[in-house]
Amino acid sequence: MIEMRRAQLSFGDGLIAEEVSDLREDWMTHADQVLADDQIVAAVYEALAKRSPKSRSRGRFGTPAEVVLRMLVLKHARIRSYGVLEREVRANLVYRDFTRVGAGKVPDARRWGVALGVDVVKQIHDRIVQIAQDKGVVSGRRMRVDTTVVETNIHHPTDSTLLGDGVRVLIRTMKKITKIAGEVGTKLRDRSRGVKLRLLEIARIARAKGPVNYERLKQGYRRLLNSTSRVVGQAKRFSEEIFDGTKRSRNIRKQIALNGLREDLEEMLPLVRRVMHQARQRIFHGYTRTEGKILSVFEPSTEVIRKGKASKPNEFGKVLKLQEAENQIVVDYEVYARRPNDCDLLIPAIDIHRTKLARVPRLLAADAAFYSANNEAKAKAMGVKRVCIPNRSTTSVERKREQKKRWFRNGQKWRTGCEGRISVAKRRHGLRRCRYKGFEGMQRWVGFGVIADNLINVGRAIEAQS
């Protein structure tokens, strides 16, 4: 049974509770009040209630909605791992008080992020922005926007290691099938050792000093692709034999497990075939820009993104847009399935700002990637008084003179705060690398990170006002 709230178990005589209140950080007191909002807690409650048809009225009492919310916020505000989160809350009286666990048992937190979902996370974020506006933290007179990259949790992709990953997963799955169904039908031949030797051979050739011996490299890839092809064929036969009943179990639970393993094979096989195709195109034909290139068999939606960084020319992940208003409050965030042009994001960002804060910003600041004459004209037509976006390639004397004016330079100085906000979000809230799986996992990871950052900034802004 799902509860919205429960009475917090006290620490006894009240002495510990008094000491804990003095140990709280300044932002925690005001963030605690924001998280107590009925709309936010109700959104979490409704999401948890949908996990099972009778969650509202039957079964043992589960973790209350407000505890789920606060544990997840604390995780992304201070901690990265669910295991570390549980250990820290158990050992820290301040965390126990903030999360409403009190003197009770710390619950298991591992499935809550998936239970809430992307839409609920967005709903919580929008409500926090509305509360910030109601409390005078945000007025909407200024707006700045920038993009960055959130990396997926993958190793550096090479064709050989991707083939090795695919073979490892297929063989591991077929071993599980054999353990359940027994030695019937196609017999499993474990080629893991041979594939591993091919991978080491290719790595030695690629790392050798001097010019790369392409003939030896092609020979190594030819052997690796041959072994991979045989594993793929074997996995296909395993899948067909589960489907036609050759490999089966009389135990219904084990049969359900077999069907699940077959689905795993069917999901992995096309990915491995695509990796084989792109490896053949690159090694034997010299085509490096294969359509639908796979960078990870575990995170197939990953993109190669080049942002012009000297230290990291290639990043593997997704593009994230962050737009802010006053007091470093992130008004909107968006993770894009396909990398967009920064120039195309400016006008929709102004529309979102107007929708959420009920006004058009007086000052709009962004970097040169967002500039176009059309964007500038549309922004001014929408009511933006000062569009502070530099045009680096201009030859107009009048334009250069305008970009040297004090208001323009001050706007660009304020714009650089985007870089600091992105840096803090990556270092403090884990937006450097996403630890959740899939594109929806990326959206949830980013959403909770932004929510945690906004709560800290809202708390600090209210504390500064008081």
Salt bridges, closest charged atoms under 4 A:
GLU25 OE1 - ARG78 NH2 2.79
ASP32 OD1 - ARG24 NH2 3.55
ASP32 OD1 - ARG70 NH1 2.68
ASP32 OD1 - ARG100 NH1 2.82
ASP37 OD1 - ARG127 NH2 2.90
ASP38 OD1 - ARG5 NH2 3.51
GLU46 OE1 - ARG56 NH2 2.63
GLU66 OE1 - ARG5 NE 3.41
ASP97 OD2 - ARG24 NH2 2.95
ASP108 OD1 - ARG110 NE 3.92
ASP126 OD1 - HIS125 ND1 3.44
ASP126 OD1 - LYS356 NZ 2.79
GLU151 OE2 - LYS312 NZ 3.09
GLU151 OE1 - ARG433 NH2 3.43
ASP159 OD2 - ARG282 NE 2.61
ASP165 OD2 - HIS155 NE2 2.66
ASP165 OD1 - ARG168 NH1 3.05
ASP190 OD2 - LYS175 NZ 3.01
GLU201 OE1 - ARG198 NE 3.22
GLU201 OE2 - ARG223 NH1 3.71
GLU241 OE1 - LYS247 NZ 3.63
GLU303 OE1 - LYS318 NZ 3.63
GLU303 OE2 - ARG338 NH1 3.74
GLU315 OE1 - LYS309 NZ 3.46
GLU324 OE1 - ARG144 NH2 3.07
GLU324 OE1 - ARG421 NE 3.87
ASP332 OD1 - LYS122 NZ 3.28
ASP332 OD2 - LYS321 NZ 2.90
ASP332 OD1 - LYS356 NZ 3.02
GLU334 OE1 - LYS122 NZ 3.89
ASP351 OD1 - ARG354 NH2 2.82
GLU376 OE2 - ARG399 NH1 2.73
GLU402 OE1 - ARG399 NH1 3.93
GLU419 OE2 - ARG415 NH1 3.48
ASP453 OD1 - ARG421 NH1 3.08
ASP453 OD1 - ARG428 NH2 2.77
ASP453 OD1 - HIS429 NE2 3.21
GLU463 OE1 - HIS30 NE2 2.79
